[in-house]
Amino acid sequence: MARRTYFPKVDFSPASRRIGVRLTIVCVVAFALLTGLVASGRTRGADAAILEWLSRERSPILTTFFTAITALGSPTDIYLLTAGAAIGLALLGRPGMAAALAIAVVGGEVLSDATKLALERARPTEVTHIDAAWGFSFPSGHTVNAMSFWVTLALLCGGHVEHQRPRRFLVGFAVSIGALVAVSRLYLGVHYPSDTLGGALLGLAWATTVVLAEYRLRHGGPHPAKPLPAREA
């Protein structure tokens, strides 16, 4: 008996998959270059200048707003959302999508933590921290979490939306959430701009990699075998 699914039979076009591959490559290369700049200390001056400017623009309204926004990338909230979304996808007949989402979130955090341990960059000291933060600074874990979860979920679901406009809205909205989380970490004074940029690049690269891999596995590899023509009697 065929597995029941509530998703329409729509999927990524070849052009969309090519864009995804190119975006992944660009993000990986940019992340590698940025990591080198951070390790050499070349971003420190610009990082400090931007943080100090943002600290002068703080206000009670903005502090309330960005404190709420930063929760959209917090590990606790992201893991709760991942569990709920993954269970929902499995109940809708898409266990592969559920597994992909979980892999994106857990794998993103593993990559983030590994990079933090490799660089051991200290947290900003130029401004007062509004939010509690611990551990190393590069890349921003909240930004990686936000991009890994929201973008992966949008791409997985968007692949089953027939029209381009809703697809673009889903992905654009997900990237916007990640960008807002990145800005919130700067405003709260717990990350440098290069930390959040690195987190965004790493999260985007990992999200697109997982979604492309899920597509390949679901369709039997990059070049699924074609059925042989029936022989004439």
N, C-alpha and C positions, 0 to 999 in steps of 0.2 A: 504494500500500500504506500503510495507516494506521500511524502511529508507535506502536511498542509502549511501553507505560508500565506500571510496577509499582505505581502509586498507585491506590487505589480512587476511584470517581467520587463523591466527597463534596466539598462546598464550603461556604463561609460563607453563613449565612442572611442575609436582608435585615436582620434585627435586629442581627446581629453586625456587619454593615457599617456600620450607623448608629452603633453604639457606637464603632467604629473612627474614624469621621469626627469624632464629638464629642470623643473622647479626643485626637485630633490637634489640634483647635482649642484645647482646654483647655491642652495642653502648649505650643503655640506662644504663646498669650497669656501664660501663666505665665512662659515663658522670656523674653519681651520685657519683662515687668514686672521680673523679677529682674535682667535685664541693666541696666535703668535704675537700679535700686537699687545695684548693684555699681559702676556708673560714677560714681554720686554719692557713693560712700563710706559709705553708710548701713548696710551690713552689716558693716563692719570690726570694730566692738566685739563683736558676737555671734560672728563668725567667730573672733576671737582667743581669746575665752573658751572656746569649745568645743575648739579646738586645744590650749590649755594644759591643760584638764581631761583630754583623751585622753592627752597626753604623761605625765601623772602616773600613768596606769593601765597604762603599758607594762610588759611582762614578757617573759622569753625565749620562753615558749610562744606568747603572742600575736604576738610579733614574727615567729616562724617561720611561724605560720599566715597572717598578713596579707601577708607577703612572698611566700608561695606563691599566695595568692588574687589579688594584684595582677597576676600574670602572665596571668590570664584576660582582662585588658584591654590587655595590652601590644601595640603595633603588630606586632612580629615574630610573636608567637603567633597573633594574630587573623588576620593575612594568610595564615599557614600553614593555619590551620583553615578559612578561607574558600576557599582553593584546593582543599583536600581535599573539603570539603562541596559546592562548586560542581561539581567533576568528578564526584562521586558522583551528584548530582542529574541532571546531564546524561546519565550512563550509565543512569540509571533512567527516562529518557524525559521529563525535565522541564527542557529548556534554558532556558525562560522563568524558572523558579524559580532556576536557577543564576545567570542574568544579574541577577535581582533582588537576590540575596544579595550579589553582587559590587558592584552599584551602591550598595546600602545601606552597605556597609563603606567603600568609597572615598569616596562622597558624604558620609558622616558625618564622615570625617576632614577633607575639604575645608571643610565648614561649621564644624567645630571650629577649624581653623587660621585661617579667615577672621575668626571672632569674636575669637580671641586677638590677631590683628594689629590689629583695630579698637579693642580696649580696652587692650591692652598692660598688663595687670595683673601686677604682680610676684609672685613666689612668696612664701609665708609666711616671715617672719624671726623669728616669736615662739618657735618651737620648733626643735629639732635635726632635720634631715632624716635619716631612716634609709635611704631609697632615693635613688639618683641621679635628678635631674630637671633639665631645662633648658627654656628657652623661657618663654613667658608662662603665666599661671595659669588664667585663665577663658576657657572652661569646661574641666573636666577631660577631657583627651583619652582617658585610659584608660576613664573612665566612658562617654563617647560611644561608644568602640569596643565596649565590652562590651554596651551596650544595642543598638547598631546590629546587631551580629552575632547575639547570642544570641536577642534578641526577634524579629528578622526570621526567623531560622531556625525558631524555635518556631511563629510565625504561619503561615509558608509550609507547614510540615509539618502543623501542627494543622488547617489547612483541608482536609486529606485524611484526617482521623480522624473516624470516624462518631459516636462518643459524646462527650458534653460533658465528662465527668470527665477523660478523658485529655487533651483539648484544654486544659482549665483548668490541669491539672498542668503541661503543657509550657510554657505561657505564664507561669504562676506561678513555675516553676523558673528560667526564663530571666530574669525580672525580679529574682528573688532573687540570681542570679549578678551581675547589674549592680549591685544594691544593695550586695552584699558588696565588689565592686571599689571602689565609691564610698567605703565605710567604710575600706577598706584604704589609700586615698590620704590620708585624714585621719589615720589612725593613724601612717602613715609620715612625716607632717609635710610633705608636698609640695604639698598643696592646702588651701584653705579650704573650709568646709562649703558656702558658696554656689557654689564652683567645681564641686563634685561634684553638687549639686542642679541646677545649670545643665546639666551634662553629661548627667544622667539625663533631664531634660526634652527636651533637644535630641535625644538618641539615641532616645527613645521616639517623639517626633513624626516623626522621619525614618523610623524603622522602619515605623510604621503607614502613613505616606504611600507608601512604596515597595510595601508589601504590597497596599494598596488599588489602586495604579496597576497592579500586576501582574495583579490580578483583573480590572480593567477591560479591559486589553489582551487578556487570555486569553479574555474573553467578548465581544470585539468592541465595547467602549465601554459607556457607561452605559445605553444603551437599544438593545440589539441588535434589528435588524429582524426582524419576525416573517414567516414564510413566507406567501405569498398563498394563499388557499383555491383549490383546484382548481375549474376551471369545469366545469359539467355539459355533457355532450355534447348 
